[in-house]
Amino acid sequence: MKLGNFSVSLTVKDIEKSRVFYEKLGFTVRGGDQSQNWLVLQNEQTIIGLFQGMFEDNILTFNPGWDNKGNKLANFTDVRELQSTLKASGIAPLTEADESTTGPAYFIIEDPDGNQIMVDQHVSAAD
């Protein structure tokens, strides 16, 4: 199963303080909009998202269709197919992608310890 690019989405109290802290660790802003309370930062192959006021807990995030630079992959497994495979194996999503649609969509599952995992596809296979 190919889940795509991996990052950790961190819930933060003060996005400015968090950005400054992670920049001191060598991360640079690669995307997002601080005025909207979200940023994506990268240090080599490691990607984190900072989100103020959007989530209650940290989330593991996978992006089907993207490489670690945010470039669209020529071939990838659609989020709806991933969701269907997981459902068939007994993993019930907390939030489901509409399987009758195409293009961007996401679903959220939870591991046995309550950690949330979001599979968030931003691209369409037809793009």
DSSP file (Angstrom, degrees, kcal/mol; ACC not computed):
  #  RESIDUE AA STRUCTURE BP1 BP2  ACC     N-H-->O    O-->H-N    N-H-->O    O-->H-N    TCO  KAPPA ALPHA  PHI   PSI    X-CA   Y-CA   Z-CA
    1    1 A M              0   0    0      0, 0.0     2,-0.7     0, 0.0    81,-0.0   0.000 360.0 360.0 360.0 123.3    0.0    0.0    0.0
    2    2 A K        +     0   0    0      1,-0.1    75,-0.3     0, 0.0    80,-0.1  -0.884 360.0 176.8-102.4 112.4    1.5    3.3   -1.1
    3    3 A L        -     0   0    0     -2,-0.7     2,-0.2     1,-0.3    -1,-0.1   0.608  35.1-134.6 -91.6 -14.3    0.2    6.1    1.1
    4    4 A G        +     0   0    0     58,-0.1    -1,-0.3    60,-0.1    63,-0.1  -0.497  55.8   2.2  94.4-165.7    2.3    9.0   -0.4
    5    5 A N  E     -A   63   0A   0     58,-1.6    58,-2.5    61,-0.8     2,-0.4  -0.237  69.4-141.2 -59.8 142.9    4.3   11.7    1.2
    6    6 A F  E     +A   62   0A   0     56,-0.2    41,-0.3    57,-0.0     2,-0.3  -0.882  29.2 153.1-112.0 139.9    4.5   11.7    5.0
    7    7 A S  E     -A   61   0A   0     54,-2.5    54,-3.0    -2,-0.4     2,-0.5  -0.963  38.5-119.8-150.1 167.3    4.4   14.6    7.5
    8    8 A V  E     -Ab  60  48A   0     39,-1.4    41,-2.8    -2,-0.3     2,-0.7  -0.959  19.8-148.6-110.9 127.5    3.3   15.3   11.0
    9    9 A S  E     -Ab  59  49A   0     50,-3.4    50,-2.5    -2,-0.5     2,-0.5  -0.863  18.7-160.7 -97.0 112.7    0.6   17.9   11.5
   10   10 A L  E     - b   0  50A   0     39,-3.5    41,-2.7    -2,-0.7     2,-0.5  -0.799  13.7-139.6-100.2 131.4    1.2   19.6   14.8
   11   11 A T  E     - b   0  51A   0     -2,-0.5     2,-0.3    39,-0.2    41,-0.2  -0.779  31.1-171.2 -83.8 127.8   -1.4   21.6   16.7
   12   12 A V  E     - b   0  52A   0     39,-2.1    41,-0.5    -2,-0.5     3,-0.2  -0.880  31.1-146.5-125.0 153.6    0.3   24.7   18.1
   13   13 A K  S    S+     0   0    0     -2,-0.3     2,-0.4     1,-0.3    -1,-0.1   0.831  96.4  21.0 -83.9 -35.4   -0.7   27.4   20.6
   14   14 A D     >  -     0   0    0      1,-0.1     4,-2.4     2,-0.0    -1,-0.3  -0.895  65.3-164.6-139.4 103.5    1.2   30.3   18.9
   15   15 A I  H  > S+     0   0    0     -2,-0.4     4,-2.7     1,-0.2     5,-0.2   0.835  89.7  54.0 -62.9 -34.4    2.2   29.7   15.3
   16   16 A E  H  > S+     0   0    0      2,-0.2     4,-2.4     1,-0.2    -1,-0.2   0.954 111.1  44.5 -64.3 -49.6    4.8   32.5   15.3
   17   17 A K  H  > S+     0   0    0      1,-0.2     4,-2.3     2,-0.2    -2,-0.2   0.896 115.3  49.1 -61.6 -39.9    6.6   31.1   18.3
   18   18 A S  H  X S+     0   0    0     -4,-2.4     4,-2.7     2,-0.2     5,-0.2   0.909 109.7  51.0 -67.4 -41.8    6.4   27.6   16.8
   19   19 A R  H  X S+     0   0    0     -4,-2.7     4,-2.3     1,-0.2    -2,-0.2   0.945 111.9  47.4 -59.4 -47.9    7.7   28.8   13.4
   20   20 A V  H  X S+     0   0    0     -4,-2.4     4,-1.6     1,-0.2    -1,-0.2   0.911 112.2  50.6 -60.1 -43.8   10.7   30.6   15.0
   21   21 A F  H  X S+     0   0    0     -4,-2.3     4,-0.7     1,-0.2     3,-0.3   0.946 112.8  44.3 -59.7 -50.6   11.4   27.5   17.2
   22   22 A Y  H  <>S+     0   0    0     -4,-2.7     5,-2.3     1,-0.2     3,-0.3   0.805 108.0  58.4 -70.0 -28.4   11.4   25.1   14.2
   23   23 A E  H ><5S+     0   0    0     -4,-2.3     3,-1.6    -5,-0.2    -1,-0.2   0.869 101.3  56.6 -64.9 -34.8   13.5   27.5   12.1
   24   24 A K  H 3<5S+     0   0    0     -4,-1.6    -1,-0.2    -3,-0.3    -2,-0.2   0.757 102.7  55.6 -66.2 -23.3   16.1   27.3   14.8
   25   25 A L  T 3<5S-     0   0    0     -4,-0.7    -1,-0.3    -3,-0.3    -2,-0.2   0.396 131.5 -95.4 -86.9   2.7   16.1   23.5   14.3
   26   26 A G  T < 5S+     0   0    0     -3,-1.6    -3,-0.2     1,-0.3     2,-0.2   0.503  79.3 138.4  99.3   5.4   16.9   24.0   10.6
   27   27 A F      < -     0   0    0     -5,-2.3     2,-0.4    16,-0.1    -1,-0.3  -0.554  34.2-159.5 -80.3 148.8   13.3   23.9    9.1
   28   28 A T  E     -C   42   0A   0     14,-2.2    14,-2.4    -2,-0.2     2,-0.3  -0.957  27.4-103.3-125.4 149.5   12.3   26.4    6.5
   29   29 A V  E     +C   41   0A   0     -2,-0.4    12,-0.3    12,-0.2     3,-0.1  -0.538  40.8 168.1 -70.4 128.7    8.8   27.5    5.5
   30   30 A R  E     -     0   0A   0     10,-3.3     2,-0.3    -2,-0.3    11,-0.2   0.468  60.4 -16.3-118.8  -7.9    7.9   25.8    2.2
   31   31 A G  E    S+C   40   0A   0      9,-1.4     9,-2.5     0, 0.0    -1,-0.3  -0.985  81.2  75.5-176.8 178.4    4.1   26.5    2.1
   32   32 A G  E     -C   39   0A   0     -2,-0.3     2,-0.3     7,-0.3     7,-0.2  -0.464  67.2 -89.7  98.1-170.6    1.0   27.6    3.9
   33   33 A D  E > > -C   38   0A   0      5,-2.4     3,-1.9    -2,-0.2     5,-1.5  -0.842  19.9-161.9-149.3 103.4   -0.2   31.0    5.1
   34   34 A Q  G > 5S+     0   0    0     -2,-0.3     3,-1.7     1,-0.3   -19,-0.1   0.823  93.3  61.6 -59.2 -32.0    0.7   32.1    8.6
   35   35 A S  G 3 5S+     0   0    0      1,-0.3    -1,-0.3     2,-0.1     0, 0.0   0.731 106.0  47.7 -67.4 -19.7   -2.1   34.7    8.5
   36   36 A Q  G < 5S-     0   0    0     -3,-1.9    -1,-0.3     2,-0.3    -2,-0.2   0.269 122.9-110.0 -99.7   8.7   -4.5   31.7    8.2
   37   37 A N  T < 5S+     0   0    0     -3,-1.7    15,-2.4    -4,-0.2     2,-0.3   0.802  83.4  99.2  68.9  34.3   -2.8   29.9   11.0
   38   38 A W  E   < +CD  33  51A   0     -5,-1.5    -5,-2.4    13,-0.2     2,-0.3  -0.974  39.1 170.1-149.9 140.6   -1.1   27.2    9.1
   39   39 A L  E     -CD  32  50A   0     11,-2.0    11,-2.9    -2,-0.3     2,-0.5  -0.979  22.9-143.6-141.4 151.4    2.4   26.6    7.7
   40   40 A V  E     -CD  31  49A   0     -9,-2.5   -10,-3.3    -2,-0.3    -9,-1.4  -0.986  24.1-173.5-116.2 127.5    4.3   23.7    6.1
   41   41 A L  E     -CD  29  48A   0      7,-3.1     7,-2.4    -2,-0.5     2,-0.4  -0.885   4.6-163.0-121.7 151.9    8.0   23.5    7.1
   42   42 A Q  E     -CD  28  47A   0    -14,-2.4   -14,-2.2    -2,-0.3     2,-0.4  -0.995  16.3-176.9-138.8 142.3   10.8   21.2    5.8
   43   43 A N  E >  S- D   0  46A   0      3,-2.5     3,-2.4    -2,-0.4     2,-0.3  -0.914  73.9 -57.0-133.8 105.4   14.2   20.1    6.9
   44   44 A E  T 3  S-     0   0    0     -2,-0.4   -18,-0.0     1,-0.3    -1,-0.0  -0.441 123.9 -14.8  55.0-116.5   15.8   17.9    4.3
   45   45 A Q  T 3  S+     0   0    0     -2,-0.3     2,-0.4    -3,-0.1    -1,-0.3   0.503 116.7  99.7 -91.8  -4.0   13.3   15.0    3.9
   46   46 A T  E <   - D   0  43A   0     -3,-2.4    -3,-2.5   -39,-0.0     2,-0.4  -0.715  51.5-173.0 -91.8 128.9   11.4   15.8    7.1
   47   47 A I  E     + D   0  42A   0     -2,-0.4   -39,-1.4   -41,-0.3     2,-0.3  -0.968   5.9 176.8-124.0 133.7    8.1   17.7    6.8
   48   48 A I  E     -bD   8  41A   0     -7,-2.4    -7,-3.1    -2,-0.4     2,-0.4  -0.975  16.9-147.8-130.3 149.1    5.9   19.2    9.5
   49   49 A G  E     -bD   9  40A   0    -41,-2.8   -39,-3.5    -2,-0.3     2,-0.5  -0.946   8.6-151.1-111.7 138.2    2.8   21.2    9.4
   50   50 A L  E     -bD  10  39A   0    -11,-2.9   -11,-2.0    -2,-0.4     2,-0.4  -0.946  17.4-179.9-108.5 125.8    2.0   23.8   12.1
   51   51 A F  E     -bD  11  38A   0    -41,-2.7   -39,-2.1    -2,-0.5     2,-0.6  -0.968  11.7-162.2-132.5 115.8   -1.7   24.4   12.7
   52   52 A Q  E    S-b   12   0A   0    -15,-2.4   -39,-0.1    -2,-0.4   -41,-0.1  -0.875  78.2  -9.6-100.6 118.9   -3.1   26.9   15.2
   53   53 A G  S    S+     0   0    0     -2,-0.6    -1,-0.2   -41,-0.5     3,-0.1   0.635 110.4  95.1  76.6  14.9   -6.7   26.4   16.2
   54   54 A M  S    S+     0   0    0      1,-0.2     2,-0.3    -3,-0.2    -2,-0.1   0.751  84.3  27.1-107.1 -32.1   -7.5   23.8   13.5
   55   55 A F        -     0   0    0     -4,-0.3    -2,-0.3     1,-0.1    -1,-0.2  -0.912  57.7-144.3-130.3 155.5   -7.0   20.5   15.3
   56   56 A E  S    S+     0   0    0     -2,-0.3     2,-0.3     1,-0.1    -1,-0.1   0.827  86.7  22.3 -84.0 -35.8   -7.3   19.3   18.9
   57   57 A D  S    S-     0   0    0    -47,-0.0    -1,-0.1     1,-0.0     2,-0.1  -0.827  92.0 -87.0-129.1 164.3   -4.4   16.8   18.6
   58   58 A N        -     0   0    0     -2,-0.3    58,-0.5   -47,-0.1     2,-0.4  -0.396  45.6-154.6 -66.4 150.5   -1.3   16.1   16.5
   59   59 A I  E     -Ae   9 116A   0    -50,-2.5   -50,-3.4    56,-0.1     2,-0.4  -0.993  16.3-132.0-134.6 135.6   -2.1   14.1   13.4
   60   60 A L  E     -Ae   8 117A   0     56,-2.2    58,-3.0    -2,-0.4     2,-0.4  -0.737  35.4-159.7 -79.0 133.9    0.1   11.8   11.2
   61   61 A T  E     -Ae   7 118A   0    -54,-3.0   -54,-2.5    -2,-0.4     2,-0.4  -0.964  17.8-173.4-127.7 134.1   -0.6   12.8    7.6
   62   62 A F  E     -Ae   6 119A   0     56,-2.7    58,-2.9    -2,-0.4   -56,-0.2  -0.970   9.1-158.4-120.7 140.4    0.0   11.1    4.3
   63   63 A N  E >   -A    5   0A   0    -58,-2.5   -58,-1.6    -2,-0.4     3,-1.6  -0.845   9.0-152.5-122.0  93.6   -0.5   12.7    0.9
   64   64 A P  T 3  S+     0   0    0      0, 0.0    58,-0.5     0, 0.0    59,-0.5  -0.386  83.0  29.4 -59.8 139.1   -1.2   10.3   -2.0
   65   65 A G  T 3  S+     0   0    0      1,-0.3     8,-2.5    10,-0.1     2,-0.4   0.372 102.5  95.7  94.1  -5.2    0.0   11.8   -5.3
   66   66 A W  B <   -H   72   0B   0     -3,-1.6   -61,-0.8     6,-0.2    -1,-0.3  -0.915  58.0-148.4-119.9 145.9    2.8   14.0   -3.8
   67   67 A D    >   -     0   0    0      4,-2.1     3,-1.8    -2,-0.4   -62,-0.1  -0.390  49.5 -85.3 -91.1-175.7    6.5   13.4   -3.4
   68   68 A N  T 3  S+     0   0    0      1,-0.3    -2,-0.0    -2,-0.1    -1,-0.0   0.456 129.1  55.4 -76.5   3.0    8.4   15.0   -0.5
   69   69 A K  T 3  S-     0   0    0      2,-0.2    -1,-0.3   -27,-0.0     3,-0.1   0.319 120.4-105.1-108.6   4.2    8.8   18.3   -2.4
   70   70 A G  S <  S+     0   0    0     -3,-1.8     2,-0.3     1,-0.3    -2,-0.1   0.628  73.8 143.2  82.2  13.3    5.1   18.7   -3.1
   71   71 A N        -     0   0    0      1,-0.1    -4,-2.1     0, 0.0    -1,-0.3  -0.660  56.5-107.7 -87.0 143.5    5.4   17.6   -6.7
   72   72 A K  B     -H   66   0B   0     -2,-0.3     2,-0.3    -6,-0.2    -6,-0.2  -0.487  30.5-131.5 -71.2 135.2    2.7   15.5   -8.3
   73   73 A L        -     0   0    0     -8,-2.5     3,-0.1    -2,-0.2    -1,-0.1  -0.620   7.3-134.2 -84.4 146.1    3.6   11.9   -8.9
   74   74 A A  S    S+     0   0    0     -2,-0.3     2,-0.4     1,-0.2    -1,-0.1   0.883  93.7  26.4 -66.7 -38.2    2.8   10.4  -12.3
   75   75 A N  S    S+     0   0    0      2,-0.0     2,-0.3    -3,-0.0    -1,-0.2  -0.992  74.8 143.8-129.6 132.6    1.3    7.3  -10.7
   76   76 A F        -     0   0    0     -2,-0.4     2,-0.5    -3,-0.1   -73,-0.1  -0.982  50.2 -97.0-158.8 163.2   -0.2    6.9   -7.3
   77   77 A T        -     0   0    0    -75,-0.3     5,-0.0    -2,-0.3    -2,-0.0  -0.762  45.6-118.6 -88.0 124.4   -3.0    5.1   -5.5
   78   78 A D    >>  -     0   0    0     -2,-0.5     4,-2.2     1,-0.1     3,-0.6  -0.280  17.9-119.9 -63.6 145.1   -6.2    7.3   -5.2
   79   79 A V  H 3> S+     0   0    0      1,-0.2     4,-2.5     2,-0.2     5,-0.1   0.827 113.3  55.5 -55.4 -36.2   -7.3    8.1   -1.7
   80   80 A R  H 3> S+     0   0    0      2,-0.2     4,-2.2     1,-0.2    -1,-0.2   0.864 107.2  49.2 -68.7 -35.2  -10.7    6.4   -2.3
   81   81 A E  H <> S+     0   0    0     -3,-0.6     4,-2.3     2,-0.2    -2,-0.2   0.903 111.2  49.8 -68.4 -41.2   -8.9    3.1   -3.3
   82   82 A L  H  X S+     0   0    0     -4,-2.2     4,-2.4     2,-0.2    -2,-0.2   0.931 111.5  49.0 -60.4 -45.6   -6.8    3.3   -0.1
   83   83 A Q  H  X S+     0   0    0     -4,-2.5     4,-2.7     1,-0.2    -2,-0.2   0.918 110.4  50.4 -60.5 -44.8   -9.9    3.9    2.0
   84   84 A S  H  X S+     0   0    0     -4,-2.2     4,-2.3     1,-0.2    -1,-0.2   0.900 110.3  50.0 -61.4 -42.5  -11.7    0.9    0.4
   85   85 A T  H  X S+     0   0    0     -4,-2.3     4,-1.1     2,-0.2    -1,-0.2   0.914 112.5  46.9 -63.0 -43.8   -8.7   -1.4    1.0
   86   86 A L  H  <>S+     0   0    0     -4,-2.4     5,-2.6     2,-0.2     3,-0.3   0.907 111.2  51.0 -66.3 -41.6   -8.5   -0.3    4.6
   87   87 A K  H ><5S+     0   0    0     -4,-2.7     3,-1.6     1,-0.2    -1,-0.2   0.906 107.8  53.4 -61.4 -41.0  -12.3   -0.8    5.1
   88   88 A A  H 3<5S+     0   0    0     -4,-2.3    -1,-0.2     1,-0.3    -2,-0.2   0.783 106.3  53.6 -64.5 -26.7  -12.0   -4.2    3.6
   89   89 A S  T 3<5S-     0   0    0     -4,-1.1    -1,-0.3    -3,-0.3    -2,-0.2   0.398 128.4 -97.3 -89.5   3.9   -9.3   -5.1    6.1
   90   90 A G  T < 5S+     0   0    0     -3,-1.6     2,-0.7     1,-0.3    -3,-0.2   0.540  81.6 131.8  97.5   7.6  -11.5   -4.0    9.0
   91   91 A I      < -     0   0    0     -5,-2.6    -1,-0.3    -6,-0.1    -2,-0.2  -0.846  42.8-155.7 -96.4 113.8  -10.3   -0.5    9.6
   92   92 A A        -     0   0    0     -2,-0.7    18,-0.3    18,-0.1     2,-0.0  -0.778  14.9-127.0 -92.3 122.8  -13.3    1.9    9.9
   93   93 A P        -     0   0    0      0, 0.0    16,-0.3     0, 0.0     3,-0.2  -0.351   4.0-149.6 -65.1 145.2  -12.6    5.5    9.0
   94   94 A L  S    S+     0   0    0     14,-3.2     2,-0.4     1,-0.3    15,-0.2   0.851  96.1  20.3 -75.3 -39.6  -13.6    8.2   11.5
   95   95 A T  B    S-F  108   0A   0     13,-1.4    13,-2.1    -3,-0.0    -1,-0.3  -0.998  87.3-148.9-129.6 132.3  -14.2   10.5    8.5
   96   96 A E        -     0   0    0     -2,-0.4     2,-0.3    11,-0.2    11,-0.1  -0.783  11.6-128.1-109.5 147.8  -14.7    9.1    5.0
   97   97 A A        -     0   0    0     -2,-0.3     2,-0.7   -18,-0.1    10,-0.1  -0.685  40.4-106.1 -79.9 142.3  -13.8   10.3    1.6
   98   98 A D    >   -     0   0    0     -2,-0.3     3,-1.7     1,-0.2   -18,-0.1  -0.621  28.2-157.3 -72.9 111.7  -16.8   10.2   -0.8
   99   99 A E  T 3  S+     0   0    0     -2,-0.7    -1,-0.2     1,-0.3   -19,-0.0   0.541  86.3  66.0 -72.5  -6.1  -16.1    7.2   -3.0
  100  100 A S  T 3  S+     0   0    0      2,-0.1    -1,-0.3   -20,-0.0     2,-0.2   0.439  95.0  73.9 -91.3   0.1  -18.4    8.5   -5.7
  101  101 A T    <   -     0   0    0     -3,-1.7     2,-0.3     2,-0.1   -21,-0.1  -0.502  65.9-146.2-105.6 175.3  -16.1   11.5   -6.4
  102  102 A T        +     0   0    0     -2,-0.2    22,-0.1     2,-0.1    -4,-0.1  -0.860  57.5  29.4-130.7 169.0  -12.7   12.1   -8.0
  103  103 A G  S    S+     0   0    0     -2,-0.3    20,-0.2    20,-0.1   -24,-0.2  -0.413 103.0  16.4  82.6-156.5   -9.8   14.4   -7.3
  104  104 A P  S    S+     0   0    0      0, 0.0     2,-0.3     0, 0.0    18,-0.2  -0.194  74.2 133.5 -57.7 139.0   -8.9   15.9   -3.9
  105  105 A A  E     - G   0 121A   0     16,-1.5    16,-2.8    18,-0.1     2,-0.3  -0.957  30.2-154.4-171.0 167.6  -10.4   14.1   -0.9
  106  106 A Y  E     - G   0 120A   0     -2,-0.3     2,-0.3    14,-0.2    14,-0.2  -0.985   5.0-164.7-150.0 160.8   -9.3   12.8    2.5
  107  107 A F  E     - G   0 119A   0     12,-1.7    12,-2.7    -2,-0.3     2,-0.4  -0.969  13.1-143.4-140.6 159.2  -10.2   10.3    5.2
  108  108 A I  E     +FG  95 118A   0    -13,-2.1   -14,-3.2    -2,-0.3   -13,-1.4  -0.986  17.5 177.3-126.8 132.5   -9.2    9.9    8.8
  109  109 A I  E     - G   0 117A   0      8,-2.7     8,-2.8    -2,-0.4     2,-0.4  -0.768  19.8-134.4-122.0 172.0   -8.5    6.7   10.7
  110  110 A E  E     - G   0 116A   0    -18,-0.3     6,-0.2    -2,-0.3   -18,-0.1  -0.993  12.9-134.3-131.3 136.2   -7.3    6.1   14.3
  111  111 A D    >   -     0   0    0      4,-2.6     3,-2.3    -2,-0.4     6,-0.0  -0.296  42.9 -89.2 -80.1 173.9   -4.7    3.6   15.4
  112  112 A P  T 3  S+     0   0    0      0, 0.0    -1,-0.1     0, 0.0    -2,-0.0   0.699 128.0  52.7 -59.2 -18.9   -5.3    1.3   18.4
  113  113 A D  T 3  S-     0   0    0      2,-0.1     3,-0.1     0, 0.0    -2,-0.0   0.333 122.5-101.3 -99.1   7.0   -3.8    4.0   20.8
  114  114 A G  S <  S+     0   0    0     -3,-2.3     2,-0.4     1,-0.3     0, 0.0   0.526  71.8 146.7  88.9   5.6   -6.1    6.8   19.5
  115  115 A N        -     0   0    0      1,-0.0    -4,-2.6   -56,-0.0    -1,-0.3  -0.628  45.1-130.8 -76.0 129.2   -3.6    8.5   17.3
  116  116 A Q  E     -eG  59 110A   0    -58,-0.5   -56,-2.2    -2,-0.4     2,-0.4  -0.600  19.2-165.4 -85.6 143.2   -5.3   10.0   14.3
  117  117 A I  E     -eG  60 109A   0     -8,-2.8    -8,-2.7    -2,-0.3     2,-0.5  -0.992   4.0-161.9-128.1 121.1   -4.0    9.4   10.8
  118  118 A M  E     -eG  61 108A   0    -58,-3.0   -56,-2.7    -2,-0.4     2,-0.7  -0.900   8.4-161.3-107.1 130.7   -5.2   11.5    7.9
  119  119 A V  E     -eG  62 107A   0    -12,-2.7   -12,-1.7    -2,-0.5     2,-0.6  -0.942  21.8-179.4-108.6 108.0   -4.8   10.4    4.3
  120  120 A D  E     - G   0 106A   0    -58,-2.9     2,-0.5    -2,-0.7   -14,-0.2  -0.910  12.5-166.3-123.4 102.5   -5.2   13.7    2.4
  121  121 A Q  E     + G   0 105A   0    -16,-2.8   -16,-1.5    -2,-0.6   -56,-0.1  -0.792  10.1 176.8 -93.9 124.4   -5.0   13.8   -1.4
  122  122 A H        +     0   0    0     -2,-0.5     2,-0.3   -58,-0.5    -1,-0.1   0.503  60.2  60.0-102.7  -7.7   -4.7   17.2   -2.9
  123  123 A V  S    S-     0   0    0    -59,-0.5     2,-0.4   -20,-0.2   -18,-0.1  -0.768  72.4-126.3-122.3 164.6   -4.3   16.3   -6.6
  124  124 A S    >   -     0   0    0     -2,-0.3     3,-1.2   -21,-0.1    -2,-0.0  -0.845  19.2-129.7-107.2 146.1   -6.4   14.4   -9.2
  125  125 A A  T 3  S+     0   0    0     -2,-0.4    -1,-0.1     1,-0.2   -60,-0.0   0.762 110.6  56.6 -63.0 -23.4   -5.1   11.5  -11.2
  126  126 A A  T 3         0   0    0      1,-0.2    -1,-0.2    -3,-0.0    -3,-0.0   0.601 360.0 360.0 -85.4 -12.3   -6.3   13.3  -14.3
  127  127 A D    <         0   0    0     -3,-1.2    -1,-0.2     0, 0.0    -2,-0.1   0.508 360.0 360.0 -63.9 360.0   -4.3   16.5  -13.6
